[in-house]
Amino acid sequence: MNAADPVTSPSASTPAGHPLAGSPDLVEAKMHLVLPTAPVTGRIVESRLCMKAKSASFVRHVAIDVSGTPLAGSFQAGQSFGVIPDGVDAFGKPHKVRLYSLASPTWGEDGHGNVIATTPKRLIAEREPQKPSDDPSDHGLFTGVCSNWLCDRKVGDAVQVSGPNGKRFCLPKNPNDHDYLFLATGTGIAPFRGFLMELLQGPPAHSPAAARWKPCTSRIELLMGSPYTTDLLYDDLFRGLAAAHPNFRYTTVISRESRLDEQGNPARGEYVHQHLERGVERDFGRFREFLGSPRTLIYVCGLAGMQVGIFHMLAKHGLGDGYLTVHEELAGISPHDWTPDQIKRRVRPTHRCMLEVY
Ligand SMILES: Cc1cc2nc3c(=O)[nH]c(=O)nc-3n(C[C@H](O)[C@H](O)[C@H](O)COP(=O)(O)OP(=O)(O)OC[C@H]3O[C@@H](n4cnc5c(N)ncnc54)[C@H](O)[C@@H]3O)c2cc1C
């Protein structure tokens, strides 16, 4: 995708004081209909790898049928749900719940809200001591409990689920009221799959949602960060949507592979916030105007800590207004001198910047 390609923006200049400069009016999301202490049984209906190519990491698209449970038809795109893996922990207690982002639009994978999907990544690491009694020389393989359990499940298997969870990482009631900057790393792409299917692709014809759905005409930018090209998730879907919708641009940002710079010379890979910073400095895609517009909402989802670079870049370029609240402790310090620790502790997102990191 060429980051210099122009994209359409129906109205990039909402006057200051306009209602859009305030809180976005997000859809009302139901929460905690099913508690992890009393989960309901869903059934796996699909499980497939969803990376672009063969990779050292394993990420699956897993769809679960929750029909006949209170979860059916109860999700909004952007929410998450709980999975309680079978078995017990080292203390003989049932495993605790883990949350997974909904990767589906509000009408689910099936158009009727009966099938929800998510994007679990197998957590694989070398063992490290967790408590003083653990053997420090043990570096055997540690496999995360729930992610591997979920990825191992076959079609037809039962899975205990709870939710819905979260109400802030949702779309506005009137999507055309805003423009969108979606920033993802890794499995943080999951909610954006749901959002983009909801905003651009639309429900299947048999869905009750089909009659009232209209494609979103706002400017939508998705920046997907990944260590290697092979690790991109749902890449074909996003390329297809970008080809079909001139108001949507999909940019992949690869951190551990070299790229070609503007002069066509090899350059180091970059992270999402670095790409965004180049976008603002060189103003490709009119990024400065886009971020300065009161219509724009920023959604950030992925690796814990990814927000630090993004917040720093916004503040350094004087674009934090509306997206960030800065603690008075930092008021007298130039954003250029802020440390990552200060940003983590003292800079918070506002109502126009939705953050889900884990
Ligand atoms: C709102 C939200 C949405 C999320 N959405 C997604 C999603 O869409 N997809 C996704 O894949 N994940 C998602 N997660 C993360 C998910 O909830 C789990 O945290 C993740 O799958 C890991 O769970 P696990 O049971 O496999 O790992 P656990 O078994 O819980 O291990 C957790 C951590 O403990 C460390 N650890 C524990 N013991 C050891 C040891 N002896 N040696 C070394 N390390 C050890 C592991 O490295 C790991 O970091 C989300 C989290 C939140 C909060």
The ligand as an ORCA input file, in Angstrom:
! r2SCAN-3c Opt
* xyz 0 1
  C      -9.114     -6.911     26.767
  C      -8.144     -8.022     26.360
  C      -8.244     -8.538     25.089
  C      -7.351     -9.536     24.687
  N      -7.456    -10.038     23.412
  C      -6.595    -10.991     22.989
  C      -6.678    -11.489     21.648
  O      -7.521    -11.100     20.842
  N      -5.782    -12.455     21.280
  C      -4.814    -12.921     22.161
  O      -4.035    -13.815     21.776
  N      -4.740    -12.458     23.435
  C      -5.608    -11.530     23.869
  N      -5.520    -11.063     25.161
  C      -4.522    -11.690     26.064
  C      -5.149    -12.964     26.695
  O      -6.144    -12.583     27.622
  C      -4.131    -13.824     27.433
  O      -3.451    -13.017     28.360
  C      -3.113    -14.508     26.528
  O      -3.772    -15.376     25.595
  C      -2.139    -15.368     27.362
  O      -2.881    -16.254     28.147
  P      -2.339    -17.705     28.462
  O      -3.330    -18.358     29.390
  O      -2.006    -18.449     27.226
  O      -0.976    -17.418     29.225
  P      -0.716    -17.606     30.830
  O      -0.607    -19.061     31.113
  O      -1.785    -16.856     31.530
  O       0.654    -16.901     30.959
  C       0.641    -15.489     31.152
  C       2.008    -14.913     31.324
  O       2.737    -15.560     32.316
  C       4.064    -15.775     31.892
  N       4.524    -16.952     32.661
  C       3.841    -17.604     33.623
  N       4.568    -18.598     34.131
  C       5.727    -18.585     33.478
  C       6.906    -19.359     33.560
  N       7.046    -20.365     34.424
  N       7.911    -19.029     32.748
  C       7.804    -18.013     31.873
  N       6.719    -17.241     31.749
  C       5.698    -17.522     32.558
  C       3.914    -15.953     30.402
  O       5.021    -15.589     29.646
  C       2.813    -14.986     30.081
  O       3.296    -13.685     29.798
  C      -6.369    -10.043     25.584
  C      -6.280     -9.510     26.875
  C      -7.147     -8.501     27.258
  C      -7.020     -7.951     28.652
*
